[in-house]
Amino acid sequence: MSASEFSSASPAYPAWARQASQAVTYPRMFAEVVQQQGVARAQILRQAGLPADALDDPSGRLSLLDTLRVLRAVHTLSGDMTTGFQTGLRLPLTAHGSLGYAVMCAATPREVTELLQRFWHLRGRGVLLMMTELDQGLLFELIPELPLPAEIRDLLFSSTLASMASGMGFVMPTVAMRREIWMQGPEPVGFEAWRDSLPAVRFDMPRSGLAVYGPRAWLDEPLPTANPEALAQAIAHCERESNLQDAGDDVVRQTRAAITLGGESYPSPQQLAEALHLTTRTFRRRLQDQGHSYKSLLEEARRRDSCQLLANSDLEIQRVGELLGYREPANFTRVFKLWTGLTPSEWRRRHRRS
């Protein structure tokens, strides 16, 4: 496929995917990695349909679609599916801007997880971070906001997860924990050369993410790089960046935070609109302007909560479905299999073995 696969003119993509929201740091690093394989940057950009200077400004921004076109060009020209892992290993925490500095200065692993949840959106749109509890650990799951071809998803996620794993190892060198990278795709050709540089990597998994295991107390262990004064400054920078983003995007984030299970159901669009001091019509339009809808965000919450309930409770699967709003067990099973590739019972068995 050519870069036209992610054409900015396509009406299939929401407006936010065309906005310059992505740090140029990431596609630029992909280009540098494949340059060492003999693929010139100019060749990559030409294949992606971008100007020759598109990656020159270190503080520059690209749209999500332009970033995906660079990844498609990298894949087409190099054919090396380990490029994502190589790229992630080269990205220090400082490459992630104010968020990276904040993580470096956090006092505990718990504070690190809170910072990631709060400011993940600052490093660009396109990938959601969802945290779920595992037996004796946490899973930092990556979920694409747009449908992606499997090879582009795996390039993007392997880079992100390798960088996350490396960053955690840097700020938590004394913390008793074990890290695993979960990839949905198969093990790529040539991965053996990079295996020793990474924590354990599990392929052909139902989800993509970074699993971190350890005694419950690991979340509150002090970190050697903690710096309260520098942390306050980094958080202030993160907050300024967040405030500069489109106000409509704030509605999306606030809605995500508010769609939680309360009592026996999720809040309705009318309840959410009222909480945000909007009319229901304006609320729906603001979500639509950002490429979302109440229905899509509700489905995202149901997926998150279904995994948490299956993993962390002894509730019958039928009851889990009912809590999520599925009165017919068959409907819950069908939807859950679309999300994960497994039935709820299969996911629960596999998860508890993990």
VEXTORTI-462943 format. One line per 8 residues: number of its first residue (from 1); for each residue y, x negated, z of N, C-alpha, C, O. Coordinates in steps of 0.02 Angstrom, whole numbers, plus 50000, padded with zeros to 5 digits. Layout:
<recs>
NUM = Y/X/Z/Y/X/Z/Y/X/Z/Y/X/Z | ...;
</recs>
This chain:
<recs>
1 = 49941/49958/50000/50000/50000/50000/50062/49956/50000/50061/49900/50025 | 50116/49981/49973/50179/49944/49971/50223/49967/50027/50207/50013/50065 | 50281/49933/50033/50328/49951/50086/50357/50020/50077/50384/50049/50125 | 50351/50049/50017/50377/50116/50005/50340/50168/50047/50362/50225/50054 | 50284/50148/50077/50246/50191/50122/50291/50215/50179/50282/50270/50204 | 50339/50173/50200/50386/50190/50253/50456/50198/50226/50504/50172/50254 | 50462/50234/50171/50527/50242/50138/50576/50279/50182/50560/50332/50210 | 50637/50252/50188/50689/50285/50228/50711/50350/50197/50742/50392/50231;
9 = 50696/50360/50133/50716/50422/50100/50666/50479/50111/50680/50536/50094 | 50609/50463/50140/50557/50514/50148/50579/50565/50201/50598/50546/50256 | 50576/50630/50184/50593/50681/50233/50540/50689/50288/50550/50726/50335 | 50483/50652/50281/50430/50658/50331/50448/50624/50397/50416/50637/50448 | 50499/50580/50396/50517/50543/50456/50580/50571/50487/50627/50589/50452 | 50582/50576/50554/50642/50602/50588/50701/50555/50582/50694/50497/50564 | 50760/50582/50596/50821/50543/50587/50822/50481/50630/50846/50428/50609 | 50795/50485/50692/50798/50427/50736/50758/50368/50708/50773/50311/50726;
17 = 50707/50380/50666/50667/50326/50638/50707/50286/50587/50687/50230/50568 | 50763/50313/50563/50806/50278/50515/50864/50243/50548/50902/50207/50514 | 50873/50253/50613/50928/50223/50648/50911/50151/50669/50852/50135/50681 | 50962/50108/50672/50951/50037/50688/50939/50030/50763/50985/50012/50800 | 50878/50044/50785/50862/50045/50857/50815/49989/50877/50803/49979/50937 | 50789/49950/50829/50738/49900/50844/50769/49830/50847/50805/49810/50802 | 50754/49793/50901/50777/49724/50905/50745/49683/50848/50685/49688/50836 | 50786/49644/50814/50760/49605/50757/50714/49549/50781/50678/49519/50741;
25 = 50714/49536/50847/50672/49484/50876/50599/49490/50855/50567/49441/50839 | 50573/49552/50856/50501/49561/50845/50480/49551/50773/50434/49512/50761 | 50510/49584/50723/50490/49569/50654/50505/49497/50635/50470/49468/50594 | 50557/49469/50664/50574/49399/50649/50518/49352/50673/50501/49304/50638 | 50489/49366/50731/50435/49324/50757/50373/49332/50714/50337/49283/50701 | 50359/49393/50691/50302/49403/50645/50312/49360/50583/50266/49327/50560 | 50373/49360/50556/50387/49320/50496/50377/49246/50509/50351/49210/50467 | 50398/49222/50569/50390/49151/50585/50317/49132/50590/50297/49077/50569;
33 = 50276/49176/50617/50205/49161/50624/50172/49153/50555/50136/49105/50544 | 50185/49200/50510/50152/49195/50444/50185/49142/50400/50155/49120/50351 | 50246/49121/50417/50275/49065/50381/50232/49002/50389/50226/48962/50343 | 50202/48995/50448/50159/48937/50460/50094/48941/50420/50058/48892/50413 | 50080/49000/50393/50022/49009/50349/50041/49001/50275/49999/49009/50231 | 50105/48983/50263/50127/48972/50195/50160/49031/50161/50172/49030/50101 | 50175/49084/50200/50209/49143/50172/50283/49137/50189/50301/49140/50248 | 50326/49130/50139/50397/49121/50151/50430/49185/50176/50409/49240/50157;
41 = 50481/49177/50218/50517/49236/50243/50547/49276/50186/50546/49338/50187 | 50574/49242/50136/50604/49277/50079/50552/49321/50043/50568/49375/50020 | 50491/49297/50040/50437/49335/50009/50421/49398/50049/50409/49451/50021 | 50421/49391/50116/50408/49448/50159/50462/49501/50151/50447/49560/50142 | 50525/49480/50152/50580/49527/50148/50583/49560/50079/50599/49619/50073 | 50567/49522/50028/50565/49551/49960/50511/49604/49956/50521/49658/49928 | 50452/49589/49984/50397/49637/49985/50416/49700/50025/50396/49755/50008 | 50456/49690/50078/50477/49746/50121/50536/49784/50092/50554/49837/50118;
49 = 50566/49758/50039/50624/49791/50010/50687/49785/50051/50729/49829/50050 | 50694/49729/50088/50751/49718/50132/50793/49660/50106/50768/49617/50070 | 50857/49657/50125/50900/49601/50105/50874/49535/50131/50839/49532/50182 | 50891/49481/50097/50866/49414/50115/50890/49392/50184/50859/49350/50216 | 50947/49421/50208/50974/49400/50273/50958/49451/50329/50989/49449/50382 | 50911/49495/50317/50897/49550/50364/50875/49526/50433/50884/49561/50483 | 50845/49466/50436/50819/49440/50500/50860/49382/50527/50840/49350/50576 | 50918/49369/50497/50956/49309/50515/50992/49314/50582/50997/49265/50618;
57 = 51019/49373/50598/51060/49381/50658/51014/49392/50718/50980/49444/50721 | 51010/49345/50766/50965/49353/50823/50978/49416/50864/50932/49441/50897 | 51040/49441/50863/51055/49502/50901/51056/49564/50857/51079/49617/50877 | 51031/49556/50796/51032/49612/50748/50982/49666/50765/50939/49658/50808 | 50988/49722/50729/50944/49779/50739/50920/49804/50671/50957/49801/50621 | 50859/49829/50669/50831/49862/50610/50810/49932/50630/50802/49947/50690 | 50801/49974/50581/50772/50040/50596/50697/50031/50608/50668/49980/50590 | 50667/50082/50638/50595/50080/50648/50559/50075/50581/50511/50038/50574;
65 = 50583/50114/50531/50549/50112/50466/50555/50043/50434/50507/50020/50404 | 50613/50010/50440/50619/49943/50413/50572/49894/50449/50542/49851/50417 | 50566/49902/50514/50520/49859/50552/50448/49869/50529/50411/49820/50522 | 50429/49932/50519/50361/49946/50495/50350/49918/50424/50295/49897/50408 | 50402/49918/50384/50396/49890/50316/50385/49815/50319/50349/49787/50278 | 50417/49781/50368/50406/49710/50377/50334/49698/50398/50301/49651/50373 | 50308/49738/50444/50238/49730/50466/50190/49743/50408/50140/49708/50401 | 50205/49793/50368/50162/49806/50309/50163/49746/50262/50111/49727/50235;
73 = 50222/49716/50251/50227/49658/50207/50189/49599/50236/50154/49563/50200 | 50195/49588/50302/50158/49534/50335/50083/49544/50325/50046/49496/50310 | 50060/49605/50335/49988/49619/50327/49966/49609/50255/49913/49580/50242 | 50005/49633/50207/49987/49628/50137/49984/49556/50113/49939/49537/50076 | 50033/49515/50135/50039/49447/50110/49994/49397/50147/49973/49347/50118 | 49979/49410/50211/49939/49362/50248/49866/49385/50256/49820/49344/50254 | 49856/49450/50264/49789/49476/50275/49758/49456/50341/49698/49466/50352 | 49798/49426/50386/49772/49400/50449/49787/49450/50505/49845/49457/50525;
81 = 49736/49484/50530/49747/49534/50581/49754/49504/50651/49764/49541/50700 | 49749/49437/50657/49763/49406/50723/49837/49390/50729/49859/49366/50781 | 49877/49404/50677/49948/49389/50679/49983/49422/50738/50028/49393/50768 | 49962/49484/50755/49992/49519/50811/49983/49481/50876/50030/49472/50914 | 49921/49459/50890/49908/49421/50951/49949/49356/50951/49978/49338/51003 | 49951/49322/50895/49989/49260/50891/50063/49271/50905/50095/49232/50940 | 50090/49326/50878/50160/49342/50888/50174/49357/50961/50223/49332/50990 | 50132/49399/50992/50142/49416/51062/50140/49356/51108/50179/49353/51156;
89 = 50096/49308/51095/50091/49249/51136/50153/49205/51131/50167/49165/51176 | 50191/49212/51078/50251/49172/51068/50314/49203/51098/50366/49172/51101 | 50308/49266/51119/50367/49302/51144/50374/49293/51219/50336/49323/51257 | 50422/49253/51242/50433/49246/51315/50467/49309/51341/50492/49350/51302 | 50469/49317/51407/50502/49375/51436/50575/49379/51415/50602/49434/51408 | 50608/49323/51405/50678/49324/51386/50689/49354/51317/50744/49374/51300 | 50636/49358/51276/50642/49389/51210/50652/49464/51215/50671/49496/51166 | 50639/49493/51274/50645/49565/51283/50711/49586/51314/50716/49639/51343;
97 = 50761/49542/51308/50829/49559/51328/50836/49572/51403/50802/49542/51444 | 50880/49618/51420/50895/49633/51490/50834/49657/51527/50826/49643/51586 | 50791/49694/51494/50730/49718/51526/50686/49659/51546/50657/49659/51601 | 50679/49609/51502/50639/49550/51518/50667/49513/51578/50629/49490/51621 | 50735/49506/51581/50765/49472/51638/50754/49511/51702/50741/49481/51755 | 50758/49578/51699/50747/49619/51758/50676/49610/51784/50665/49603/51844 | 50627/49610/51739/50557/49600/51758/50548/49532/51792/50512/49527/51842 | 50580/49481/51765/50574/49414/51794/50601/49411/51865/50578/49370/51905;
105 = 50649/49454/51882/50682/49450/51947/50656/49501/51997/50679/49503/52054 | 50607/49542/51977/50581/49595/52021/50547/49566/52082/50521/49510/52081 | 50549/49605/52136/50522/49580/52200/50447/49588/52205/50414/49546/52237 | 50419/49640/52175/50347/49655/52180/50321/49682/52114/50360/49704/52072 | 50254/49680/52104/50226/49712/52044/50244/49787/52039/50252/49813/51984 | 50249/49820/52096/50268/49891/52094/50337/49899/52063/50349/49945/52024 | 50383/49854/52081/50450/49858/52053/50449/49843/51978/50487/49872/51940 | 50405/49798/51958/50396/49784/51886/50376/49848/51849/50404/49863/51796;
113 = 50327/49884/51875/50304/49945/51842/50359/49997/51839/50366/50033/51790 | 50399/50002/51892/50455/50050/51892/50508/50032/51840/50535/50076/51808 | 50521/49968/51833/50570/49946/51782/50545/49960/51711/50583/49982/51669 | 50481/49948/51700/50453/49962/51633/50458/50037/51617/50476/50055/51561 | 50442/50079/51665/50446/50151/51653/50518/50173/51641/50531/50216/51599 | 50564/50144/51678/50633/50166/51675/50669/50143/51612/50710/50179/51584 | 50654/50081/51589/50694/50052/51536/50654/50033/51473/50680/49997/51430 | 50593/50055/51468/50552/50038/51409/50587/50055/51344/50582/50019/51295;
121 = 50623/50111/51343/50655/50136/51282/50708/50088/51255/50726/50093/51196 | 50732/50041/51296/50785/49996/51273/50763/49949/51218/50805/49926/51179 | 50699/49934/51214/50676/49886/51164/50656/49919/51099/50622/49889/51057 | 50678/49981/51091/50668/50014/51026/50624/50075/51030/50585/50083/51077 | 50631/50118/50980/50592/50178/50976/50527/50164/50938/50520/50111/50907 | 50482/50211/50941/50421/50206/50901/50357/50202/50941/50304/50224/50918 | 50361/50175/51002/50301/50168/51045/50318/50191/51115/50367/50168/51145 | 50280/50237/51141/50288/50261/51209/50243/50221/51256/50189/50199/51237;
129 = 50266/50213/51317/50226/50181/51370/50207/50234/51420/50250/50267/51449 | 50142/50243/51431/50118/50292/51480/50073/50256/51530/50027/50219/51510 | 50086/50266/51594/50046/50233/51645/49999/50282/51678/50020/50337/51698 | 49936/50264/51682/49886/50307/51716/49846/50263/51764/49836/50203/51752 | 49823/50294/51817/49784/50257/51867/49712/50248/51844/49682/50294/51816 | 49685/50189/51856/49614/50174/51846/49583/50163/51914/49618/50156/51964 | 49517/50161/51916/49484/50141/51977/49505/50069/51993/49489/50023/51955 | 49540/50060/52048/49564/49995/52069/49612/49963/52019/49612/49902/52010;
137 = 49653/50004/51986/49701/49973/51941/49744/50024/51905/49745/50084/51922 | 49781/49999/51855/49826/50039/51815/49814/50025/51741/49793/49970/51723 | 49827/50075/51699/49826/50065/51627/49895/50078/51600/49922/50132/51609 | 49924/50027/51567/49987/50035/51531/49969/50052/51459/49957/50007/51418 | 49969/50116/51443/49945/50138/51378/50003/50143/51328/50057/50165/51345 | 49990/50121/51266/50039/50126/51212/50020/50185/51167/49962/50193/51147 | 50070/50226/51151/50060/50285/51109/50113/50285/51054/50172/50285/51070 | 50093/50285/50990/50144/50285/50937/50180/50352/50933/50149/50405/50941;
145 = 50245/50350/50921/50284/50411/50913/50278/50440/50843/50293/50498/50832 | 50256/50399/50795/50245/50421/50727/50174/50404/50706/50145/50356/50732 | 50144/50442/50662/50078/50423/50637/50081/50354/50602/50125/50342/50561 | 50035/50310/50619/50034/50243/50591/49965/50228/50561/49915/50248/50590 | 49963/50193/50504/49899/50169/50479/49867/50124/50532/49902/50088/50568 | 49801/50124/50536/49766/50088/50590/49784/50014/50591/49793/49985/50645 | 49790/49983/50532/49803/49911/50532/49874/49895/50556/49884/49843/50588 | 49923/49938/50541/49991/49927/50565/49995/49941/50640/50027/49904/50677;
153 = 49961/49993/50663/49957/50007/50735/49929/49947/50772/49956/49927/50823 | 49874/49919/50746/49841/49864/50782/49884/49800/50781/49884/49764/50831 | 49919/49787/50726/49964/49729/50725/50020/49738/50776/50035/49692/50814 | 50050/49797/50778/50105/49810/50824/50082/49809/50896/50114/49778/50939 | 50026/49842/50910/50003/49847/50979/49975/49781/51005/49985/49765/51063 | 49940/49744/50963/49913/49679/50986/49969/49632/51005/49963/49594/51052 | 50024/49634/50967/50082/49593/50984/50113/49615/51050/50127/49573/51093 | 50124/49680/51058/50156/49706/51119/50113/49692/51180/50138/49670/51232;
161 = 50047/49703/51174/50003/49695/51232/49993/49622/51250/49988/49605/51309 | 49989/49579/51200/49983/49507/51215/50045/49482/51251/50040/49441/51296 | 50103/49506/51230/50166/49486/51262/50169/49514/51334/50190/49478/51379 | 50147/49577/51343/50147/49605/51411/50100/49566/51457/50118/49551/51514 | 50041/49551/51432/49992/49515/51473/50017/49445/51491/50009/49423/51547 | 50048/49412/51442/50075/49345/51455/50132/49348/51505/50136/49306/51550 | 50176/49399/51498/50232/49406/51544/50209/49420/51615/50237/49393/51663 | 50158/49463/51622/50132/49477/51689/50102/49414/51721/50110/49402/51780;
169 = 50067/49376/51680/50039/49314/51707/50093/49265/51730/50082/49227/51777 | 50151/49267/51697/50206/49222/51714/50239/49242/51780/50251/49200/51823 | 50254/49308/51788/50290/49329/51848/50243/49342/51907/50266/49348/51964 | 50178/49348/51894/50130/49363/51948/50075/49310/51953/50016/49328/51956 | 50092/49246/51953/50039/49194/51952/49996/49193/52014/49939/49170/52011 | 50021/49218/52070/49983/49215/52132/49951/49282/52151/49916/49287/52201 | 49962/49333/52109/49936/49400/52125/49863/49404/52105/49844/49386/52049 | 49822/49429/52150/49750/49436/52137/49738/49497/52093/49728/49552/52118;
177 = 49738/49487/52027/49727/49543/51982/49691/49517/51920/49691/49458/51905 | 49660/49563/51885/49625/49548/51823/49654/49590/51767/49663/49651/51776 | 49670/49559/51710/49701/49595/51654/49651/49603/51596/49611/49558/51582 | 49654/49660/51563/49615/49673/51503/49660/49706/51451/49697/49752/51466 | 49656/49681/51390/49690/49714/51335/49640/49760/51300/49585/49740/51282 | 49660/49823/51292/49618/49872/51257/49646/49884/51188/49705/49900/51181 | 49604/49877/51137/49624/49889/51067/49580/49943/51037/49519/49943/51047 | 49610/49988/50999/49571/50041/50967/49533/50016/50905/49480/50042/50889;
185 = 49560/49965/50872/49528/49940/50812/49473/49890/50827/49462/49872/50885 | 49438/49868/50775/49383/49820/50784/49409/49749/50795/49468/49735/50782 | 49366/49705/50818/49386/49635/50826/49402/49605/50757/49360/49610/50711 | 49461/49575/50748/49480/49549/50683/49446/49482/50668/49428/49445/50713 | 49438/49469/50605/49412/49404/50583/49459/49349/50608/49520/49355/50602 | 49431/49297/50636/49471/49240/50660/49494/49247/50732/49530/49204/50757 | 49475/49301/50766/49499/49311/50834/49472/49258/50882/49505/49242/50931 | 49414/49231/50868/49383/49182/50912/49430/49123/50927/49427/49094/50981;
193 = 49472/49106/50879/49517/49049/50888/49571/49063/50941/49601/49016/50967 | 49582/49126/50957/49636/49145/51003/49608/49173/51068/49646/49189/51114 | 49543/49181/51073/49513/49214/51131/49532/49180/51197/49548/49214/51246 | 49530/49113/51199/49543/49078/51261/49616/49080/51282/49633/49064/51339 | 49661/49099/51236/49732/49103/51252/49752/49170/51281/49809/49180/51303 | 49705/49217/51282/49719/49286/51303/49674/49305/51361/49622/49275/51372 | 49695/49357/51399/49647/49385/51446/49591/49419/51408/49592/49419/51346 | 49543/49448/51442/49489/49483/51408/49517/49537/51362/49562/49574/51381;
201 = 49490/49541/51301/49511/49592/51253/49450/49634/51235/49398/49608/51216 | 49457/49700/51242/49404/49747/51225/49424/49786/51163/49476/49818/51162 | 49381/49783/51113/49396/49817/51049/49357/49883/51045/49313/49897/51086 | 49375/49923/50994/49343/49988/50983/49348/50034/51044/49301/50070/51061 | 49405/50030/51077/49418/50072/51136/49451/50138/51115/49482/50141/51062 | 49444/50191/51156/49475/50255/51138/49551/50254/51143/49584/50296/51114 | 49578/50205/51180/49651/50200/51188/49672/50128/51183/49631/50082/51190 | 49737/50117/51171/49765/50049/51169/49808/50040/51231/49849/50083/51248;
209 = 49801/49984/51265/49842/49972/51324/49823/49908/51359/49779/49871/51339 | 49859/49896/51414/49845/49839/51457/49820/49867/51524/49856/49900/51560 | 49756/49852/51540/49727/49873/51603/49734/49816/51653/49719/49759/51638 | 49758/49834/51713/49768/49785/51766/49729/49808/51827/49741/49862/51853 | 49681/49766/51849/49638/49784/51905/49651/49739/51965/49669/49681/51957 | 49643/49767/52024/49650/49727/52084/49650/49773/52145/49653/49834/52138 | 49645/49744/52205/49649/49784/52266/49715/49822/52267/49765/49799/52239 | 49715/49881/52299/49775/49923/52300/49837/49885/52323/49892/49899/52300;
217 = 49828/49837/52367/49885/49800/52395/49920/49756/52345/49975/49732/52358 | 49889/49743/52286/49920/49696/52239/49989/49720/52215/50031/49679/52198 | 50000/49785/52215/50064/49811/52191/50123/49791/52235/50180/49791/52213 | 50109/49774/52297/50163/49760/52344/50166/49687/52365/50200/49669/52413 | 50129/49644/52330/50132/49572/52346/50199/49544/52322/50223/49563/52268 | 50229/49498/52360/50293/49468/52339/50284/49423/52278/50232/49389/52271 | 50334/49422/52235/50330/49381/52174/50374/49319/52181/50429/49322/52209 | 50350/49262/52157/50386/49199/52166/50452/49195/52128/50496/49156/52146;
225 = 50460/49235/52075/50521/49232/52035/50573/49284/52058/50624/49292/52025 | 50561/49319/52114/50607/49371/52137/50676/49342/52150/50684/49288/52178 | 50727/49381/52128/50797/49361/52137/50839/49424/52142/50858/49451/52090 | 50853/49449/52202/50888/49513/52209/50955/49516/52173/50971/49567/52142 | 50995/49463/52178/51061/49464/52147/51056/49467/52071/51090/49507/52039 | 51012/49424/52042/51003/49425/51969/50972/49491/51947/50988/49515/51892 | 50928/49520/51988/50898/49585/51971/50952/49639/51966/50951/49678/51919 | 50997/49640/52013/51050/49691/52011/51092/49684/51948/51111/49734/51917;
233 = 51106/49622/51928/51145/49610/51867/51106/49633/51805/51134/49663/51760 | 51041/49617/51803/51000/49636/51746/50994/49712/51741/50996/49740/51686 | 50986/49746/51798/50981/49819/51797/51047/49849/51773/51047/49898/51736 | 51103/49820/51794/51168/49844/51771/51173/49838/51695/51200/49884/51662 | 51149/49783/51667/51149/49774/51594/51104/49827/51561/51123/49856/51510 | 51045/49839/51590/51000/49889/51563/51032/49958/51563/51027/49996/51515 | 51066/49974/51618/51098/50040/51623/51154/50047/51572/51163/50101/51543 | 51192/49994/51560/51245/49997/51509/51215/50008/51440/51241/50049/51401;
241 = 51161/49972/51425/51128/49982/51360/51104/50054/51353/51111/50085/51300 | 51075/50080/51407/51048/50148/51405/51104/50198/51394/51095/50246/51356 | 51161/50188/51426/51217/50234/51419/51247/50233/51350/51277/50283/51328 | 51239/50177/51314/51266/50173/51246/51223/50208/51195/51245/50220/51139 | 51161/50224/51213/51117/50257/51165/51138/50329/51155/51174/50358/51195 | 51114/50358/51102/51131/50426/51083/51117/50474/51141/51064/50471/51172 | 51165/50517/51155/51157/50566/51209/51097/50612/51197/51065/50634/51245 | 51082/50626/51134/51025/50668/51118/50960/50637/51141/50914/50672/51161;
249 = 50958/50571/51138/50898/50537/51161/50890/50545/51236/50834/50546/51262 | 50947/50550/51273/50943/50562/51344/50908/50628/51358/50869/50633/51406 | 50920/50678/51317/50887/50742/51326/50811/50734/51318/50773/50765/51355 | 50790/50694/51271/50718/50682/51262/50689/50649/51324/50637/50671/51349 | 50721/50597/51349/50696/50562/51408/50696/50608/51469/50648/50607/51509 | 50750/50647/51477/50753/50692/51535/50700/50746/51530/50671/50766/51581 | 50686/50768/51470/50634/50819/51461/50566/50790/51477/50526/50823/51510 | 50553/50730/51453/50488/50697/51468/50479/50692/51544/50424/50705/51570;
257 = 50532/50673/51579/50527/50664/51651/50516/50731/51687/50485/50734/51740 | 50542/50785/51657/50540/50851/51690/50476/50890/51675/50458/50936/51712 | 50441/50873/51619/50381/50910/51602/50323/50883/51644/50285/50841/51622 | 50318/50909/51704/50265/50890/51750/50231/50952/51776/50260/51006/51776 | 50170/50944/51798/50133/51001/51825/50162/51021/51892/50166/50981/51938 | 50182/51083/51897/50207/51110/51960/50175/51177/51973/50181/51223/51933 | 50140/51182/52028/50104/51245/52040/50048/51252/51990/50001/51213/51990 | 50052/51303/51948/49998/51318/51901/50020/51311/51829/49982/51329/51784;
265 = 50080/51284/51815/50102/51281/51746/50158/51230/51738/50186/51205/51787 | 50173/51214/51675/50229/51170/51658/50293/51212/51653/50289/51272/51641 | 50351/51180/51661/50414/51218/51653/50422/51242/51581/50402/51208/51534 | 50451/51301/51573/50463/51330/51507/50525/51299/51475/50564/51266/51509 | 50534/51309/51409/50596/51285/51377/50658/51313/51411/50709/51278/51418 | 50655/51376/51432/50712/51407/51465/50728/51372/51531/50786/51360/51548 | 50676/51356/51569/50686/51322/51634/50714/51251/51624/50757/51229/51661 | 50688/51216/51573/50712/51148/51560/50784/51150/51537/50825/51108/51558;
273 = 50801/51197/51493/50870/51202/51468/50918/51215/51526/50972/51186/51529 | 50897/51260/51570/50940/51276/51628/50951/51215/51672/51006/51203/51696 | 50898/51175/51683/50903/51115/51724/50950/51064/51693/50982/51025/51728 | 50954/51063/51626/50997/51015/51590/51065/51045/51573/51105/51013/51539 | 51078/51105/51599/51142/51139/51589/51157/51150/51515/51213/51140/51491 | 51105/51172/51479/51111/51187/51408/51085/51258/51395/51045/51284/51435 | 51106/51288/51340/51073/51349/51319/51006/51330/51289/50996/51274/51268 | 50960/51377/51288/50894/51363/51261/50899/51343/51187/50863/51298/51165;
281 = 50944/51376/51151/50953/51360/51080/50978/51288/51071/50952/51250/51029 | 51028/51268/51111/51054/51200/51106/51002/51149/51127/50996/51096/51096 | 50964/51165/51179/50910/51121/51202/50860/51107/51146/50842/51050/51134 | 50838/51160/51113/50789/51151/51059/50820/51111/51001/50786/51069/50971 | 50883/51123/50986/50915/51087/50930/50923/51013/50946/50913/50970/50903 | 50941/50997/51010/50950/50927/51028/50884/50889/51024/50882/50832/51003 | 50829/50921/51044/50763/50890/51036/50747/50880/50962/50722/50827/50943 | 50760/50930/50921/50745/50926/50850/50785/50871/50817/50760/50836/50773;
289 = 50848/50862/50837/50890/50809/50809/50860/50740/50820/50873/50694/50782 | 50820/50733/50874/50789/50669/50889/50716/50665/50865/50680/50619/50884 | 50696/50714/50825/50629/50712/50797/50575/50737/50844/50516/50721/50836 | 50594/50777/50893/50546/50803/50942/50552/50879/50946/50595/50910/50915 | 50508/50908/50985/50510/50979/51000/50481/50989/51069/50447/50945/51096 | 50494/51046/51099/50463/51062/51164/50388/51058/51158/50354/51031/51202 | 50360/51083/51103/50288/51084/51094/50259/51014/51092/50208/51000/51123 | 50292/50968/51056/50266/50899/51050/50269/50863/51118/50224/50825/51135;
297 = 50324/50874/51155/50330/50841/51220/50282/50872/51272/50258/50837/51316 | 50269/50937/51265/50220/50969/51309/50151/50941/51295/50113/50928/51342 | 50134/50931/51231/50068/50904/51214/50061/50833/51241/50008/50814/51266 | 50115/50794/51238/50115/50726/51265/50101/50727/51340/50062/50687/51366 | 50134/50775/51376/50123/50781/51448/50052/50803/51464/50022/50779/51512 | 50026/50848/51424/49957/50872/51436/49907/50815/51426/49859/50809/51464 | 49918/50774/51376/49874/50717/51366/49877/50670/51426/49825/50648/51452 | 49937/50654/51448/49946/50610/51506/49911/50639/51567/49873/50604/51601;
305 = 49924/50702/51581/49898/50733/51642/49823/50745/51638/49788/50742/51689 | 49798/50758/51578/49725/50768/51572/49688/50704/51591/49638/50707/51626 | 49713/50647/51568/49680/50583/51585/49684/50569/51660/49636/50545/51690 | 49742/50584/51690/49750/50572/51761/49703/50616/51802/49671/50594/51849 | 49699/50680/51783/49656/50727/51820/49582/50711/51812/49544/50716/51859 | 49563/50692/51751/49492/50675/51740/49473/50611/51776/49417/50604/51801 | 49520/50564/51780/49504/50499/51809/49508/50500/51885/49470/50466/51920 | 49555/50539/51912/49572/50531/51982/49557/50593/52024/49582/50599/52080;
313 = 49516/50638/51999/49497/50696/52039/49425/50715/52023/49396/50692/51974 | 49398/50757/52065/49330/50783/52055/49331/50854/52028/49281/50890/52032 | 49388/50875/52003/49394/50943/51975/49346/50953/51918/49334/50907/51879 | 49318/51012/51913/49276/51028/51855/49319/51026/51793/49379/51042/51795 | 49289/51007/51737/49325/51000/51675/49358/51066/51654/49414/51066/51629 | 49324/51121/51666/49353/51186/51650/49417/51197/51690/49466/51224/51663 | 49417/51176/51753/49476/51185/51795/49533/51140/51772/49591/51160/51774 | 49517/51079/51750/49568/51035/51723/49602/51068/51663/49663/51069/51658;
321 = 49561/51096/51618/49589/51131/51560/49633/51189/51580/49686/51199/51550 | 49613/51226/51630/49653/51283/51653/49721/51261/51680/49772/51292/51666 | 49721/51207/51720/49784/51181/51747/49832/51160/51692/49893/51166/51699 | 49804/51136/51637/49845/51114/51581/49866/51171/51535/49905/51161/51488 | 49840/51231/51548/49860/51289/51508/49810/51311/51457/49825/51353/51415 | 49749/51283/51458/49696/51302/51411/49647/51348/51446/49605/51326/51485 | 49652/51412/51431/49609/51461/51464/49537/51458/51439/49491/51476/51475 | 49528/51437/51377/49461/51432/51348/49439/51359/51350/49473/51317/51322;
329 = 49383/51343/51383/49359/51274/51387/49351/51241/51318/49364/51181/51311 | 49329/51279/51269/49318/51251/51202/49384/51225/51172/49384/51175/51137 | 49439/51260/51186/49504/51239/51159/49526/51173/51190/49552/51129/51155 | 49515/51166/51256/49533/51103/51289/49490/51045/51262/49516/50991/51248 | 49426/51057/51254/49381/51005/51228/49402/50984/51158/49403/50924/51142 | 49419/51033/51116/49439/51017/51047/49502/50975/51045/49506/50925/51009 | 49553/50995/51085/49616/50958/51085/49608/50889/51115/49636/50840/51089 | 49570/50884/51170/49561/50819/51202/49525/50770/51155/49540/50710/51156;
337 = 49479/50795/51116/49444/50751/51069/49490/50727/51014/49483/50671/50990 | 49538/50769/50994/49588/50746/50946/49631/50691/50975/49651/50644/50939 | 49647/50695/51040/49688/50645/51072/49652/50578/51080/49682/50526/51067 | 49590/50579/51101/49556/50518/51123/49494/50499/51082/49469/50443/51088 | 49470/50546/51040/49408/50532/51004/49346/50546/51045/49290/50536/51021 | 49354/50570/51107/49298/50584/51151/49306/50654/51182/49362/50679/51186 | 49251/50684/51202/49256/50746/51240/49279/50728/51311/49273/50671/51332 | 49305/50777/51349/49325/50762/51418/49269/50731/51461/49281/50685/51499;
345 = 49208/50757/51453/49153/50729/51493/49136/50658/51471/49121/50616/51513 | 49138/50644/51405/49124/50577/51381/49179/50529/51406/49164/50473/51428 | 49241/50551/51402/49297/50508/51424/49290/50492/51499/49300/50435/51520 | 49274/50543/51538/49267/50533/51611/49211/50483/51626/49220/50440/51669 | 49154/50489/51592/49099/50442/51605/49118/50371/51585/49106/50324/51622 | 49147/50364/51526/49166/50297/51503/49220/50267/51547/49219/50207/51563 | 49267/50308/51566/49323/50284/51607/49298/50260/51675/49320/50208/51699 | 49252/50296/51704/49228/50278/51771/49183/50217/51769/49172/50185/51821;
353 = 49157/50200/51710/49118/50138/51703/49164/50078/51696/49145/50022/51710 | 49229/50091/51673/49274/50036/51657/49292/49996/51719/49330/49947/51714;
</recs>
